[in-house]
């Protein structure tokens, strides 16, 4: 068998994924083994890049169906491009929300205001503009 192939254990070790996850991604058609070394699946080294993309997408909140959609999309698919652009906007919103939470927690860890939840600076962190309209007065998002 080709010396450049990686067995399933090596792929699992390098990616931090369980072998069962690799078999699941194979069943979904996301990756394919290049062959077998005895009873063990073997993969080409480029599977590591594909798995890194899958893990990144999963960690970013993509569903398995969404990941399948962009892995299997036809080249130049305009609908896929629109879905990816929409997901990018939603990720930007998530990042902004998480940054506000991080800043609020940093403030809370050093704030002497009692009760903490009434601290104006603490409350400010939960407003998307850092101090504008309170959440209860913002227009609802569609």
Secondary structure, DSSP 8 states (H G I E B T S, - for coil): --TT-EEHHHHHHHHT--HHHHHHHHHTTS----EEETTEEEE-TTHHHHHHHHHHHHHTT--HHHHHHHHH--TT-HHHHHHHHHHHHHHHHHHHHHHHHHHHHHHHHH---SSGGG-HHHHHTTSTTSSSS-GGGS----
